[in-house]
């Protein structure tokens, strides 16, 4: 039933080369500072983006493709049914700047299009238009953006929306003056467009790649410096080895009816997973088959095949225990985490032990290793921000490849929660249950849940 809806709307970003020289450092103002804030859904990483003459903090998300912002006077809807009105504070955008398209002299509405995107944590609906967008020192005129006037997806109390850094296939403009807020409508029948960084490259402003370094938030802090987004440049961050390249792949876990057999997200192959139990120097290695994973900065957690997630979490001292109601592994806040790494293109990239545990607003702690989202035979795995904090990552949409280099540890004090009473409580949001606090933030992490409803 999907062939009737999707046909020729899907596009393929052409691959320009199969080999990649290592990216080179160069002096540039195109390094955009990132702010990180702790939230019930994990840590959010935001950058400042100017829309017209106003600046907004937007979440940096390699797992989605739209740039959208909450509109002045937006309506907040209940996340459970997407139809019942809820207090604005339930969406956590009430205290952040909102965008007023009527007040911008550079905004123009695309009259026969509607914005509608689906996330596991909710949806965002509104209008589509073009606007002058400035990121770093670069300005793009007539960039397509979404202006959300109906929202269920929660914010972090700082960001006003999302800056999607994914492929055009995941953009969320739809033909017509309205759209039904159901899964099928939001995932199909799209009018594809070039996301912001693709437009920057088309206009000759940047080469066809960007870099990302995410910094961990020290224990006891609720907000701080979160790293750098490099617009065709590398940050001055020390690495302990050369960059390793791996191709971006068609995501096998998504039905071909939704992807057209084309690249849709930043998906790669994980060749192996390696870990060591507790503080033991002995490394254990699974005898597993390679699997695909999406690299998703909007998803704080890593989501891996169940047999791997179970074994890694059992290696905590004391072991983490699976909580079926939340889909996470509860762990003692003072537990000794296992060493953990994933092998990509023959190189094992280890995740810092400081990033293996995340503390919830209620004081409890969970592992940053979760099971992949799976139902009805569909499963997606993710390498999230917790893993990205240990690497410098390059996303090359010209060559359709990703490149990674391990970061040199900064020598900061351990982030382990040895005593939950001495930590600063994280922000909490009205109307969020503990289970909702564990929902991954990235759009791709949630897409599998929406797709499962389509295949019934």
Secondary structure by P-SEA (a helix, b strand, c coil): ccccccccccccccccccccccbbbbbcccbbbbbbbbccccbbbbbbbbcccbbbbbbbccccccccccccccccccccccccccccccccccccccccccccccccccccbbbbbbccccbbbbbbbccccccccccccbbbbbbbccccccccccccccccccccccccccccccccccaaaaaccccccccaaaaaaaacccccbbbbbbbbbcccccccccbbbbccccccccccccbbbbbbcccccccccccccccccccccccbbbbbcccccbbbbbccccbbbbbcccccbbbccaaaaaaaaaacccbbbbbccccbbbbcccccccbbbbbcccbbbbcccccccccccccbbbbccccccccccbbbbbbccccccccbbbbbccccbbbbbbbccccccccccccccccccccccccccccccccccccccaaaaaaaaaac
